[in-house]
Amino acid sequence: MSGPLTILVTGRYDAAEQALLRRSAPGARVEFVPGLAAVPELVEVADAIAGNVPDDLLGAARRLRWVHSPAAGVDTALTPGMLASDVVLTSATGNGAIPLAEHALLLMMMLNRDVPRWLRAQADRRWDRFTHDELAGRTVGLFGLGGSGLDLARKAKACHMRVLGMRRRPGPPDPAVDEILGPGEFHRFLGACDFVVVTAPLTADTRGVFDRAAFEAMRPTAFFVCVSRGGIADDEALLDALRDRRIAGAGLDAHGVEPLPQESPFWGLPNVIITPHNGATTEETARRGLAILADNLGRFCKGEPLRNIVDKAAGY
């Protein structure tokens, strides 16, 4: 179809960010909209949309060729309609890898040094010295070796840790990872770790994979840390493992239900540290996400290959 490309961008962007995105798509009509439901006439003629597209609008977007998810994880974007369509889906994967790795390392250190004990003592104005652990010499297992997993591997190496990695598909080795295991070695992987850190996306293959058998395969002195997506761990199995001290504790930034309900028993467990899916909420994450979108806008307008194309069958 002749005429300029029409690109819809949802989300909050200030004037400078809007100007950057328009410059990145020369010759295109770039419309910033608060939501797609308010502009069905634009959805019908859009060639590309940056934002989540519900199935009812996806079916009406007859010219749509590309959708960009502003999130790194695309589990919510992979609707039945998106899975069945020929529309190319890209993501912002990589935008939050650095802060997520930092957050995982923070939770690991808080758990193995029992930082909540110091905080309780400070609140009580009580001098409480005790013997705690250290990361050096311990083994961390990374369930997922994408951007955040690999960045955490390098940070863990700087702390003199042994690093194991698990991923679904074979990939090139990384000097920061001592050993890479496949899904068939899951329980051996778990049993070798002092820390198990979940950095993988939520997919059909990873949903609920941390079940009762998985937590029973972990050492009773080991900690479970999740910074990517809730739902990868079965909440009831995790709760039982924590209550029964089959594992030492958990650091949870991602939860099966978000926001975590006030009545959730996770809040009251003494061996759990909870953060509100906040690990990658940094200005730098937003800047990197903006840069990925701007780059892809330029590529789309020039007919060049897009970055971060999602394998819909794999889920990431």
C-alpha positions as a LaTeX table, in Angstrom:
\begin{tabular}{lrrr}
\hline
Residue & $x$ (\AA) & $y$ (\AA) & $z$ (\AA) \\
\hline
Met1 & 0.00 & 0.00 & 0.00 \\
Ser2 & 1.38 & 3.39 & $-1.00$ \\
Gly3 & 1.82 & 6.35 & 1.33 \\
Pro4 & 3.84 & 6.82 & 4.51 \\
Leu5 & 4.06 & 4.14 & 7.15 \\
Thr6 & 1.76 & 4.64 & 10.13 \\
Ile7 & 3.30 & 3.79 & 13.49 \\
Leu8 & 1.40 & 3.98 & 16.78 \\
Val9 & 3.31 & 4.37 & 20.03 \\
Thr10 & 1.61 & 3.82 & 23.38 \\
Gly11 & 3.07 & 4.69 & 26.77 \\
Arg12 & 4.40 & 7.84 & 28.39 \\
Tyr13 & 7.13 & 9.69 & 26.52 \\
Asp14 & 8.15 & 13.28 & 27.12 \\
Ala15 & 8.65 & 15.80 & 24.31 \\
Ala16 & 12.35 & 15.00 & 23.87 \\
Glu17 & 11.68 & 11.25 & 23.74 \\
Gln18 & 8.87 & 11.73 & 21.23 \\
Ala19 & 11.17 & 13.84 & 19.07 \\
Leu20 & 13.83 & 11.12 & 19.17 \\
Leu21 & 11.37 & 8.44 & 18.10 \\
Arg22 & 10.03 & 10.61 & 15.26 \\
Arg23 & 13.59 & 11.27 & 14.04 \\
Ser24 & 14.22 & 7.54 & 14.15 \\
Ala25 & 11.37 & 6.90 & 11.71 \\
Pro26 & 11.97 & 9.37 & 8.85 \\
Gly27 & 9.07 & 9.66 & 6.47 \\
Ala28 & 6.69 & 7.75 & 8.72 \\
Arg29 & 3.58 & 9.03 & 10.44 \\
Val30 & 4.30 & 8.46 & 14.14 \\
Glu31 & 1.31 & 8.90 & 16.44 \\
Phe32 & 1.62 & 8.87 & 20.23 \\
Val33 & $-1.60$ & 7.59 & 21.76 \\
Pro34 & $-2.63$ & 7.00 & 25.39 \\
Gly35 & $-4.26$ & 3.70 & 24.51 \\
Leu36 & $-5.25$ & 1.73 & 21.43 \\
Ala37 & $-8.91$ & 1.34 & 22.38 \\
Ala38 & $-9.40$ & 5.11 & 21.99 \\
Val39 & $-8.12$ & 5.18 & 18.39 \\
Pro40 & $-9.61$ & 2.16 & 16.54 \\
Glu41 & $-9.46$ & 4.07 & 13.25 \\
Leu42 & $-5.67$ & 4.39 & 13.60 \\
Val43 & $-5.25$ & 0.76 & 14.62 \\
Glu44 & $-6.95$ & $-0.29$ & 11.39 \\
Val45 & $-4.31$ & 1.47 & 9.27 \\
Ala46 & $-1.25$ & 0.98 & 11.51 \\
Asp47 & 1.78 & $-0.71$ & 9.98 \\
Ala48 & 3.49 & $-1.00$ & 13.38 \\
Ile49 & 2.50 & $-0.60$ & 17.02 \\
Ala50 & 4.75 & $-0.10$ & 20.00 \\
Gly51 & 2.76 & $-1.43$ & 22.92 \\
Asn52 & 0.58 & $-4.36$ & 23.89 \\
Val53 & $-2.16$ & $-5.17$ & 21.39 \\
Pro54 & $-5.23$ & $-7.08$ & 22.65 \\
Asp55 & $-6.63$ & $-9.73$ & 20.35 \\
Asp56 & $-9.83$ & $-7.85$ & 19.51 \\
Leu57 & $-7.79$ & $-4.97$ & 18.11 \\
Leu58 & $-5.15$ & $-7.23$ & 16.58 \\
Gly59 & $-7.82$ & $-8.76$ & 14.37 \\
Ala60 & $-8.88$ & $-5.31$ & 13.16 \\
Ala61 & $-5.35$ & $-4.15$ & 12.33 \\
Arg62 & $-5.37$ & $-5.23$ & 8.70 \\
Arg63 & $-2.05$ & $-3.57$ & 7.76 \\
Leu64 & $-0.13$ & $-4.47$ & 10.88 \\
Arg65 & 3.27 & $-6.08$ & 10.29 \\
Trp66 & 5.20 & $-5.41$ & 13.50 \\
Val67 & 4.46 & $-5.07$ & 17.22 \\
His68 & 7.11 & $-4.01$ & 19.73 \\
Ser69 & 6.65 & $-4.96$ & 23.37 \\
Pro70 & 8.11 & $-2.40$ & 25.81 \\
Ala71 & 8.91 & $-5.25$ & 28.22 \\
Ala72 & 11.79 & $-7.71$ & 28.13 \\
Gly73 & 9.51 & $-10.62$ & 29.00 \\
Val74 & 6.70 & $-11.14$ & 26.50 \\
Asp75 & 4.50 & $-13.68$ & 28.27 \\
Thr76 & 1.60 & $-11.21$ & 28.43 \\
Ala77 & 2.10 & $-10.12$ & 24.79 \\
Leu78 & 1.87 & $-13.67$ & 23.46 \\
Thr79 & $-1.90$ & $-13.80$ & 23.28 \\
Pro80 & $-3.66$ & $-16.50$ & 21.23 \\
Gly81 & $-4.16$ & $-13.99$ & 18.44 \\
Met82 & $-0.49$ & $-12.97$ & 18.41 \\
Leu83 & 0.61 & $-16.60$ & 18.41 \\
Ala84 & $-1.62$ & $-17.33$ & 15.42 \\
Ser85 & $-0.71$ & $-14.21$ & 13.45 \\
Asp86 & 2.11 & $-13.47$ & 11.03 \\
Val87 & 2.86 & $-10.19$ & 12.80 \\
Val88 & 6.48 & $-9.92$ & 13.88 \\
Leu89 & 6.88 & $-9.38$ & 17.63 \\
Thr90 & 9.97 & $-7.77$ & 19.14 \\
Ser91 & 10.83 & $-7.06$ & 22.75 \\
Ala92 & 12.97 & $-4.79$ & 24.88 \\
Thr93 & 15.06 & $-7.71$ & 26.10 \\
Gly94 & 18.38 & $-6.56$ & 27.48 \\
Asn95 & 17.07 & $-3.24$ & 28.78 \\
Gly96 & 17.07 & $-4.34$ & 32.42 \\
Ala97 & 19.78 & $-7.00$ & 32.43 \\
Ile98 & 22.28 & $-4.96$ & 34.44 \\
Pro99 & 19.99 & $-3.84$ & 37.30 \\
Leu100 & 18.34 & $-7.27$ & 37.51 \\
Ala101 & 21.75 & $-8.87$ & 37.97 \\
Glu102 & 22.60 & $-6.27$ & 40.60 \\
His103 & 19.31 & $-6.94$ & 42.37 \\
Ala104 & 19.87 & $-10.68$ & 42.38 \\
Leu105 & 23.33 & $-10.18$ & 43.86 \\
Leu106 & 21.83 & $-7.85$ & 46.48 \\
Leu107 & 19.27 & $-10.49$ & 47.50 \\
Met108 & 21.96 & $-13.17$ & 47.64 \\
Met109 & 24.10 & $-11.07$ & 49.97 \\
Met110 & 21.13 & $-10.07$ & 52.14 \\
Leu111 & 20.17 & $-13.73$ & 52.52 \\
Asn112 & 23.54 & $-15.24$ & 53.26 \\
Arg113 & 24.49 & $-12.47$ & 55.72 \\
Asp114 & 21.01 & $-12.39$ & 57.28 \\
Val115 & 20.68 & $-8.64$ & 56.77 \\
Pro116 & 17.11 & $-8.61$ & 58.19 \\
Arg117 & 18.63 & $-9.58$ & 61.55 \\
Trp118 & 20.81 & $-6.44$ & 61.49 \\
Leu119 & 17.82 & $-4.31$ & 60.49 \\
Arg120 & 15.78 & $-5.67$ & 63.38 \\
Ala121 & 18.66 & $-4.96$ & 65.75 \\
Gln122 & 19.01 & $-1.42$ & 64.41 \\
Ala123 & 15.30 & $-0.77$ & 64.91 \\
Asp124 & 15.72 & $-1.99$ & 68.51 \\
Arg125 & 18.98 & 0.01 & 69.01 \\
Arg126 & 20.59 & $-3.32$ & 69.86 \\
Trp127 & 24.24 & $-4.27$ & 69.19 \\
Asp128 & 23.95 & $-7.77$ & 67.65 \\
Arg129 & 27.16 & $-9.31$ & 66.31 \\
Phe130 & 27.05 & $-12.82$ & 64.88 \\
Thr131 & 28.95 & $-15.14$ & 62.54 \\
His132 & 27.55 & $-14.95$ & 59.03 \\
Asp133 & 28.42 & $-16.46$ & 55.67 \\
Glu134 & 30.15 & $-15.02$ & 52.58 \\
Leu135 & 29.70 & $-15.51$ & 48.84 \\
Ala136 & 33.29 & $-16.48$ & 48.09 \\
Gly137 & 33.64 & $-20.20$ & 47.43 \\
Arg138 & 29.89 & $-20.76$ & 47.15 \\
Thr139 & 28.12 & $-22.07$ & 44.04 \\
Val140 & 25.40 & $-20.11$ & 42.28 \\
Gly141 & 23.18 & $-21.75$ & 39.70 \\
Leu142 & 21.60 & $-19.53$ & 37.07 \\
Phe143 & 18.32 & $-20.84$ & 35.70 \\
Gly144 & 18.45 & $-18.91$ & 32.42 \\
Leu145 & 21.49 & $-17.52$ & 30.67 \\
Gly146 & 20.10 & $-14.51$ & 28.85 \\
Gly147 & 21.30 & $-10.98$ & 29.40 \\
Ser148 & 20.64 & $-10.78$ & 33.14 \\
Gly149 & 21.89 & $-14.31$ & 33.76 \\
Leu150 & 25.20 & $-13.71$ & 32.00 \\
Asp151 & 25.66 & $-10.33$ & 33.68 \\
Leu152 & 25.05 & $-11.95$ & 37.06 \\
Ala153 & 27.54 & $-14.70$ & 36.18 \\
Arg154 & 30.26 & $-12.07$ & 35.69 \\
Lys155 & 29.35 & $-10.31$ & 38.93 \\
Ala156 & 29.36 & $-13.63$ & 40.80 \\
Lys157 & 32.79 & $-14.44$ & 39.40 \\
Ala158 & 34.04 & $-11.12$ & 40.78 \\
Cys159 & 32.83 & $-12.38$ & 44.17 \\
His160 & 34.93 & $-15.55$ & 43.73 \\
Met161 & 31.92 & $-17.82$ & 43.26 \\
Arg162 & 31.54 & $-20.99$ & 41.22 \\
Val163 & 28.90 & $-20.43$ & 38.53 \\
Leu164 & 26.64 & $-23.06$ & 36.98 \\
Gly165 & 24.20 & $-22.24$ & 34.20 \\
Met166 & 21.13 & $-23.96$ & 32.84 \\
Arg167 & 19.53 & $-23.18$ & 29.53 \\
Arg168 & 17.09 & $-24.86$ & 27.18 \\
Arg169 & 19.12 & $-24.46$ & 24.00 \\
Pro170 & 22.84 & $-25.08$ & 23.47 \\
Gly171 & 24.87 & $-21.92$ & 23.15 \\
Pro172 & 28.42 & $-20.68$ & 23.12 \\
Pro173 & 30.41 & $-21.05$ & 26.35 \\
Asp174 & 31.09 & $-18.01$ & 28.50 \\
Pro175 & 34.25 & $-17.60$ & 30.58 \\
Ala176 & 32.16 & $-16.54$ & 33.59 \\
Val177 & 30.19 & $-19.81$ & 33.62 \\
Asp178 & 32.04 & $-22.86$ & 34.91 \\
Glu179 & 29.54 & $-25.41$ & 33.60 \\
Ile180 & 26.39 & $-25.26$ & 31.47 \\
Leu181 & 23.73 & $-27.92$ & 31.95 \\
Gly182 & 20.63 & $-28.83$ & 29.97 \\
Pro183 & 17.05 & $-29.46$ & 31.11 \\
Gly184 & 17.70 & $-33.19$ & 31.55 \\
Glu185 & 20.16 & $-32.37$ & 34.32 \\
Phe186 & 17.80 & $-30.08$ & 36.26 \\
His187 & 17.85 & $-31.89$ & 39.60 \\
Arg188 & 21.63 & $-32.44$ & 39.49 \\
Phe189 & 21.98 & $-28.71$ & 38.82 \\
Leu190 & 19.77 & $-27.86$ & 41.80 \\
Gly191 & 21.60 & $-30.18$ & 44.17 \\
Ala192 & 24.97 & $-28.61$ & 43.36 \\
Cys193 & 24.00 & $-25.02$ & 44.26 \\
Asp194 & 24.17 & $-22.83$ & 47.34 \\
Phe195 & 22.05 & $-20.26$ & 45.50 \\
Val196 & 19.56 & $-20.91$ & 42.69 \\
Val197 & 18.69 & $-17.73$ & 40.79 \\
Val198 & 15.82 & $-17.62$ & 38.29 \\
Thr199 & 16.52 & $-15.24$ & 35.42 \\
Ala200 & 14.59 & $-17.15$ & 32.73 \\
Pro201 & 11.41 & $-15.91$ & 31.01 \\
Leu202 & 8.01 & $-17.37$ & 31.81 \\
Thr203 & 7.10 & $-19.80$ & 29.02 \\
Ala204 & 5.13 & $-23.00$ & 28.62 \\
Asp205 & 8.34 & $-24.90$ & 29.40 \\
Thr206 & 9.29 & $-22.91$ & 32.52 \\
Arg207 & 5.87 & $-22.41$ & 34.12 \\
Gly208 & 5.77 & $-24.30$ & 37.42 \\
Val209 & 9.07 & $-26.08$ & 36.78 \\
Phe210 & 10.14 & $-25.36$ & 40.36 \\
Asp211 & 7.75 & $-27.84$ & 41.93 \\
Arg212 & 7.97 & $-29.91$ & 45.10 \\
Ala213 & 10.46 & $-32.31$ & 43.57 \\
Ala214 & 12.67 & $-29.40$ & 42.50 \\
Phe215 & 12.78 & $-27.87$ & 45.98 \\
Glu216 & 13.44 & $-31.30$ & 47.48 \\
Ala217 & 16.44 & $-31.60$ & 45.13 \\
Met218 & 17.96 & $-28.41$ & 46.56 \\
Arg219 & 20.26 & $-28.40$ & 49.56 \\
Pro220 & 18.59 & $-27.52$ & 52.88 \\
Thr221 & 21.22 & $-24.77$ & 53.23 \\
Ala222 & 20.50 & $-23.31$ & 49.78 \\
Phe223 & 18.64 & $-20.12$ & 48.90 \\
Phe224 & 16.13 & $-19.57$ & 46.07 \\
Val225 & 16.12 & $-16.18$ & 44.30 \\
Cys226 & 13.66 & $-15.13$ & 41.59 \\
Val227 & 14.10 & $-11.85$ & 39.70 \\
Ser228 & 12.52 & $-12.56$ & 36.30 \\
Arg229 & 8.93 & $-13.82$ & 36.41 \\
Gly230 & 6.63 & $-15.30$ & 38.98 \\
Gly231 & 4.88 & $-18.51$ & 37.98 \\
Ile232 & 8.14 & $-20.29$ & 37.25 \\
Ala233 & 7.95 & $-21.54$ & 40.82 \\
Asp234 & 4.83 & $-23.26$ & 42.14 \\
Asp235 & 3.88 & $-20.96$ & 45.02 \\
Glu236 & 2.47 & $-23.69$ & 47.25 \\
Ala237 & 5.55 & $-25.88$ & 46.76 \\
Leu238 & 7.81 & $-22.91$ & 47.52 \\
Leu239 & 5.81 & $-21.98$ & 50.62 \\
Asp240 & 6.01 & $-25.52$ & 51.98 \\
Ala241 & 9.75 & $-25.71$ & 51.29 \\
Leu242 & 10.31 & $-22.44$ & 53.16 \\
Arg243 & 8.03 & $-23.28$ & 56.09 \\
Asp244 & 9.54 & $-26.74$ & 56.52 \\
Arg245 & 13.08 & $-25.37$ & 56.07 \\
Arg246 & 13.72 & $-27.78$ & 53.22 \\
Ile247 & 15.54 & $-24.76$ & 51.79 \\
Ala248 & 17.19 & $-22.02$ & 53.83 \\
Gly249 & 15.28 & $-19.06$ & 52.43 \\
Ala250 & 14.25 & $-17.05$ & 49.39 \\
Gly251 & 14.65 & $-13.63$ & 47.85 \\
Leu252 & 11.63 & $-12.82$ & 45.69 \\
Asp253 & 11.31 & $-9.86$ & 43.36 \\
Ala254 & 8.92 & $-11.65$ & 40.97 \\
His255 & 5.74 & $-13.26$ & 42.28 \\
Gly256 & 3.03 & $-15.57$ & 41.02 \\
Val257 & 0.40 & $-12.91$ & 41.75 \\
Glu258 & 1.32 & $-9.23$ & 41.47 \\
Pro259 & 0.90 & $-7.06$ & 43.42 \\
Leu260 & 1.49 & $-9.66$ & 46.12 \\
Pro261 & $-1.77$ & $-9.71$ & 48.12 \\
Gln262 & $-1.64$ & $-8.44$ & 51.70 \\
Glu263 & $-2.93$ & $-11.80$ & 52.90 \\
Ser264 & $-0.14$ & $-13.74$ & 51.16 \\
Pro265 & 1.74 & $-15.93$ & 53.65 \\
Phe266 & 5.03 & $-15.02$ & 51.95 \\
Trp267 & 4.98 & $-11.65$ & 53.77 \\
Gly268 & 5.21 & $-13.25$ & 57.19 \\
Leu269 & 7.94 & $-15.84$ & 56.59 \\
Pro270 & 11.12 & $-14.96$ & 58.51 \\
Asn271 & 13.39 & $-16.55$ & 55.90 \\
Val272 & 12.00 & $-14.57$ & 52.93 \\
Ile273 & 13.00 & $-11.17$ & 51.55 \\
Ile274 & 10.34 & $-9.59$ & 49.34 \\
Thr275 & 10.74 & $-6.73$ & 46.88 \\
Pro276 & 7.86 & $-5.51$ & 44.67 \\
His277 & 9.08 & $-6.51$ & 41.18 \\
Asn278 & 11.32 & $-3.48$ & 41.44 \\
Gly279 & 14.74 & $-4.85$ & 40.51 \\
Ala280 & 15.00 & $-3.22$ & 37.08 \\
Thr281 & 13.06 & $-0.03$ & 37.80 \\
Thr282 & 15.86 & 2.38 & 36.96 \\
Glu283 & 16.16 & 5.39 & 34.68 \\
Glu284 & 18.88 & 3.55 & 32.77 \\
Thr285 & 16.50 & 0.65 & 32.06 \\
Ala286 & 14.04 & 3.12 & 30.54 \\
Arg287 & 16.80 & 4.74 & 28.48 \\
Arg288 & 17.98 & 1.41 & 27.11 \\
Gly289 & 14.40 & 0.45 & 26.28 \\
Leu290 & 13.92 & 3.73 & 24.43 \\
Ala291 & 17.14 & 3.17 & 22.49 \\
Ile292 & 16.01 & $-0.34$ & 21.44 \\
Leu293 & 12.67 & 1.02 & 20.20 \\
Ala294 & 14.35 & 3.92 & 18.35 \\
Asp295 & 16.79 & 1.55 & 16.66 \\
Asn296 & 14.00 & $-0.78$ & 15.58 \\
Leu297 & 11.92 & 2.11 & 14.23 \\
Gly298 & 14.81 & 3.05 & 11.96 \\
Arg299 & 15.28 & $-0.54$ & 10.87 \\
Phe300 & 11.58 & $-0.97$ & 10.14 \\
Cys301 & 11.41 & 2.16 & 8.02 \\
Lys302 & 14.50 & 1.08 & 6.05 \\
Gly303 & 13.32 & $-2.49$ & 5.61 \\
Glu304 & 16.25 & $-3.84$ & 7.66 \\
Pro305 & 16.16 & $-6.82$ & 10.05 \\
Leu306 & 14.69 & $-5.96$ & 13.44 \\
Arg307 & 16.40 & $-6.47$ & 16.81 \\
Asn308 & 15.05 & $-8.76$ & 19.51 \\
Ile309 & 12.63 & $-10.72$ & 17.34 \\
Val310 & 10.64 & $-13.08$ & 19.57 \\
Asp311 & 10.46 & $-16.78$ & 18.78 \\
Lys312 & 6.74 & $-17.15$ & 19.43 \\
Ala313 & 6.94 & $-20.92$ & 19.76 \\
Ala314 & 9.70 & $-20.70$ & 22.37 \\
Gly315 & 8.10 & $-17.76$ & 24.18 \\
Tyr316 & 11.08 & $-15.40$ & 24.14 \\
\hline
\end{tabular}
